[in-house]
Amino acid sequence: MQFIDQAQVKVRAGRGGDGIVAFRREKYVPAGGPAGGDGGNGGKIVFKADANLQTLLDFKFKQLFVAQDGRRGGPSKCTGASGKDLVLKVPCGTEVRDLETGIIFGDLQDHGETLVVAFGGNGGLGNAHFLSNRNRAPEKFTEGIDGEEWLLHLELKLLAEVGIIGLPNAGKSTLISVLSSARPKIADYPFTTLIPNLGVVRKPNGDGTVFADIPGLIEGASKGIGLGHDFLRHIERTKLLIHLVDASSLDPIKDIEIIEKELDSYGHGLIDRPRIVVFNKKELIDSKLLGNLTERLQERSKNGYLYISAVMNQGLGTLMNKIWKKLES
């Protein structure tokens, strides 16, 4: 399934039905008496959050969505049928905003939550409404009103409590595959992960917590360079960040600084988000290099750090305990 997290759509609510001119045929009633019914209201456009959806793929190949028009009025003061509402299902975490002004219409986060984005037009009035002492046989009616029309931008922001970030090849996909049942594509070259991967990790009490493996950030990502820029939005909602660093890289400290700079440049408070720095692939470095790295870290680290090996399943228990404590605090 293709992962689509942004889409532009045009929505048009239904037009109200026209009122009509009609007369009753009764004795002693001038011209039969006006009896034209009102038109029905147009249908609304409604977005509904669905936890079973993970992508905005349904909006890639179709960008125009139109609700049903109201029916015209009938004789004997019968009101026309209202148009059916058009309900569009979107993944939980979808933000809806006006494309032209940027105004946010709503943010659908909970399963079943709905958002009306376009109201249908009111139906027109039949000639029964225009009866008066001066005009006992009105032939006046009004037409229905057009429904609202909007050009919308849909943006999916994953709802994950824990986001795993880091440079390409830091081992993010390996870590999430070990901690959860997720099975991302893994290889020994950069940019293996092209889309965010979600995995559910069980707490000691059995509750599930959603972890998100965010595709690799690189230097300049916040300015649109590389893949990471397209997915930075997915860590806006996370409560905790796991900053994974390749301990075997040429300069792990510089790798940390690159990611911190991108978080700061992107904004949205990401640089201040609770974060655990985790050095992965410790099995690839000898004790001397490990000692040198530890000394350098003691000079700059304020929040502490951990060494793990996702492949060898080392240090993961300590990491998980720290994650649960951070989430509870």
C-alpha positions in Angstrom: 0.0 0.0 0.0 1.3 3.4 -1.0 1.8 5.8 1.9 0.3 9.2 1.2 0.3 11.8 4.0 -0.7 14.9 2.1 -3.5 15.6 -0.3 -5.4 18.5 -1.9 -9.1 18.1 -2.5 -12.0 20.3 -3.7 -15.3 19.7 -1.9 -18.7 21.1 -2.9 -21.8 20.7 -0.7 -25.1 20.1 -2.3 -27.3 22.8 -3.8 -30.7 23.4 -2.2 -33.7 22.4 -4.3 -35.9 25.1 -5.9 -39.3 25.9 -4.5 -42.3 25.6 -6.9 -45.5 27.3 -7.9 -48.6 25.1 -7.3 -52.3 25.6 -6.4 -54.9 23.6 -4.7 -58.1 23.1 -6.6 -60.8 23.7 -4.0 -64.1 25.4 -4.2 -64.3 29.0 -2.8 -60.4 29.3 -2.7 -59.2 31.9 -5.2 -57.2 30.3 -7.9 -57.2 27.1 -5.9 -54.9 28.6 -3.2 -51.1 28.5 -3.3 -49.6 25.1 -2.3 -46.1 25.1 -3.7 -43.6 23.3 -1.5 -40.1 24.3 -0.4 -37.0 22.7 -1.9 -34.9 20.3 0.2 -31.5 21.4 1.7 -28.3 20.3 0.0 -26.1 17.5 1.5 -23.1 18.3 3.7 -19.5 17.2 3.2 -18.3 15.5 6.3 -14.9 14.0 7.2 -14.8 11.1 9.6 -11.7 9.6 11.4 -11.2 5.9 10.9 -8.6 4.0 12.9 -8.5 1.3 10.2 -6.9 3.8 7.7 -3.2 4.6 7.7 -2.9 6.7 4.5 -4.6 9.4 2.4 -4.3 7.2 -0.7 -8.0 7.5 -1.4 -7.5 11.2 -2.2 -4.6 10.8 -4.6 -6.6 9.8 -7.7 -9.8 11.7 -6.9 -9.7 15.4 -5.9 -13.3 16.5 -6.4 -16.0 15.4 -4.0 -19.6 16.6 -4.4 -22.6 16.0 -2.1 -26.1 15.4 -3.3 -28.3 18.3 -4.2 -31.7 18.8 -2.5 -34.8 17.9 -4.5 -37.3 20.6 -5.7 -40.5 21.1 -3.7 -43.8 19.4 -4.6 -47.4 20.3 -4.7 -49.7 20.3 -1.7 -46.9 22.1 0.3 -44.7 19.0 0.1 -41.0 19.8 0.9 -38.4 18.3 -1.4 -36.1 15.6 -0.1 -32.8 16.9 1.3 -29.6 15.7 -0.3 -27.6 13.0 1.3 -24.5 14.0 3.2 -21.2 12.8 1.7 -19.0 11.2 4.4 -15.3 10.9 3.6 -13.2 8.6 5.8 -9.7 9.7 6.7 -7.0 8.3 9.0 -6.9 9.4 12.7 -4.4 12.3 12.9 -5.6 14.1 9.8 -5.5 17.9 9.9 -7.9 19.8 7.5 -7.1 23.3 6.5 -8.2 25.8 3.9 -5.6 25.8 1.1 -5.8 29.5 0.3 -5.8 31.0 3.8 -4.2 28.2 5.8 -7.0 28.4 8.4 -7.4 25.0 10.2 -10.9 23.6 9.9 -10.3 20.8 12.3 -8.0 18.1 13.5 -9.4 14.6 13.6 -7.6 12.5 16.2 -10.1 10.0 17.7 -11.8 7.1 15.9 -15.3 8.1 14.8 -14.7 11.9 15.2 -16.5 13.9 12.5 -15.9 17.3 11.0 -18.4 19.2 8.7 -16.3 21.1 6.2 -19.0 22.3 3.8 -22.6 23.0 4.5 -25.3 22.4 1.9 -27.4 25.2 0.5 -30.9 26.0 1.8 -33.8 25.0 -0.3 -35.9 27.6 -2.0 -39.4 28.7 -0.9 -42.5 27.6 -2.6 -45.3 30.1 -3.5 -47.3 29.0 -0.4 -44.9 31.3 1.6 -46.0 34.4 -0.4 -49.7 34.3 0.3 -50.9 37.7 1.6 -54.2 39.7 1.8 -53.1 41.6 -1.2 -52.0 38.6 -3.2 -54.2 35.6 -2.8 -52.7 33.7 -5.7 -48.9 34.4 -5.7 -46.9 33.0 -8.4 -43.6 33.8 -6.8 -41.0 31.2 -5.6 -37.3 31.3 -4.8 -34.5 29.1 -6.1 -32.2 27.0 -3.9 -28.9 28.3 -2.7 -25.6 26.8 -3.8 -23.7 24.8 -1.2 -20.3 25.8 0.2 -17.2 25.0 -1.9 -13.7 24.8 -0.5 -10.2 23.9 -1.7 -8.7 21.9 1.2 -5.3 20.7 2.2 -5.3 17.4 4.1 -2.2 16.5 6.2 -1.7 13.3 8.1 0.3 13.5 11.3 0.9 10.1 12.8 -0.5 9.6 16.3 2.5 7.9 18.0 3.6 8.4 21.6 7.2 7.6 20.9 9.1 8.7 17.8 12.4 7.1 16.8 14.7 9.6 15.0 18.2 9.7 13.7 20.5 9.8 10.7 20.1 7.2 8.0 21.5 3.7 8.9 21.4 4.5 12.7 19.3 1.3 13.1 15.8 2.8 13.6 14.0 0.1 11.6 15.9 -2.7 13.3 15.0 -1.3 16.7 11.3 -1.0 16.0 11.2 -4.5 14.5 12.8 -5.9 17.7 10.6 -4.0 20.1 7.3 -4.5 18.2 5.6 -6.7 15.6 6.4 -4.2 12.9 8.3 -5.7 9.9 9.9 -2.8 8.0 12.3 -3.2 5.1 15.9 -3.3 6.4 19.2 -3.2 4.5 22.7 -2.0 5.0 22.5 1.1 2.9 21.1 4.6 3.6 17.4 5.5 3.0 16.1 2.0 3.2 13.1 3.5 5.0 11.1 5.6 2.7 7.9 5.8 4.8 7.3 6.0 8.5 6.8 2.6 10.2 4.4 2.1 13.0 4.7 -0.6 15.7 2.8 -1.4 18.9 5.0 -2.1 21.9 3.4 -3.6 25.0 3.8 -2.0 28.4 4.3 -4.2 31.5 0.6 -3.8 32.3 -0.3 -5.0 28.8 -1.4 -1.7 27.3 -0.1 -0.9 23.8 2.0 2.1 23.0 2.5 3.2 19.4 6.1 3.7 18.3 7.0 5.4 15.0 10.2 4.9 13.0 10.7 8.2 11.2 12.7 8.1 7.9 16.3 9.3 8.2 16.9 13.0 8.7 20.0 14.5 7.1 21.7 17.9 7.5 19.4 20.6 6.0 16.2 18.4 6.3 14.3 21.3 7.9 14.9 23.3 4.8 13.6 20.7 2.4 16.8 18.6 1.8 16.4 14.8 1.7 13.6 12.6 2.8 13.3 13.6 6.4 11.7 17.0 5.7 8.6 15.2 4.4 8.2 13.4 7.7 9.2 15.8 10.4 5.5 16.6 10.8 5.0 13.1 12.1 6.9 13.7 15.3 5.0 16.9 16.2 2.5 14.8 18.2 4.9 12.5 20.0 5.4 12.7 23.7 8.9 11.3 23.7 11.7 11.1 21.1 14.3 8.3 20.9 17.3 9.8 19.3 19.2 6.9 17.9 22.9 7.4 17.0 25.2 5.0 15.2 28.0 4.5 17.7 30.3 3.2 15.0 30.1 6.3 12.9 33.2 8.5 12.3 31.9 11.2 14.7 28.8 10.3 16.8 28.8 13.6 18.6 28.5 15.5 15.3 25.7 13.2 14.3 23.8 14.2 17.4 24.4 17.9 16.7 23.1 17.5 13.1 19.8 16.1 14.3 19.4 18.7 17.1 20.0 21.5 14.7 17.3 20.2 12.4 14.8 19.8 15.3 15.5 23.4 16.4 15.2 24.8 12.8 11.9 23.0 12.2 10.4 24.5 15.3 7.0 23.3 16.8 8.9 22.8 20.1 10.6 19.7 18.9 14.0 20.7 20.3 12.4 20.9 23.8 10.5 17.6 23.5 11.6 14.9 26.1 14.4 12.9 24.3 16.5 9.9 25.1 19.9 9.7 23.3 20.6 6.1 22.5 23.9 4.8 20.9 23.2 1.7 18.8 25.6 -0.9 17.3 27.8 -0.9 20.3 29.0 -4.4 19.2 30.9 -2.7 16.4 33.2 -0.6 18.5 36.0 -1.8 20.8 36.3 -0.9 24.5 38.9 1.9 23.9 36.7 3.8 21.4 33.7 3.2 23.7 35.6 4.8 26.6 36.6 7.8 24.5 33.0 8.3 23.4 31.8 8.1 27.0 34.3 10.8 28.1 33.1 13.2 25.3 29.5 12.5 26.2 30.0 13.3 29.9 31.1 16.8 28.9 28.0 17.6 26.9 25.1 15.3 27.8 22.6 16.7 30.3 19.9 14.1 30.0 22.1 11.0 30.0 22.5 8.4 27.3 22.3 4.6 26.8 24.3 2.1 24.8 22.4 -0.7 23.1 22.7 -3.3 20.3 19.4 -3.8 18.6 20.7 -6.7 16.5 22.3 -8.5 19.5 19.3 -7.6 21.7 21.5 -5.9 24.3 20.5 -3.1 26.6 16.9 -3.1 25.4 15.4 -3.8 28.8 17.1 -0.8 30.3 15.9 1.3 27.4 12.3 0.2 27.7 12.3 0.9 31.5 13.6 4.4 30.8 10.9 5.0 28.1 8.1 3.9 30.4 9.3 6.1 33.2 9.6 9.1 30.8 6.0 8.5 29.5 4.6 8.3 33.0 6.4 11.4 34.3 
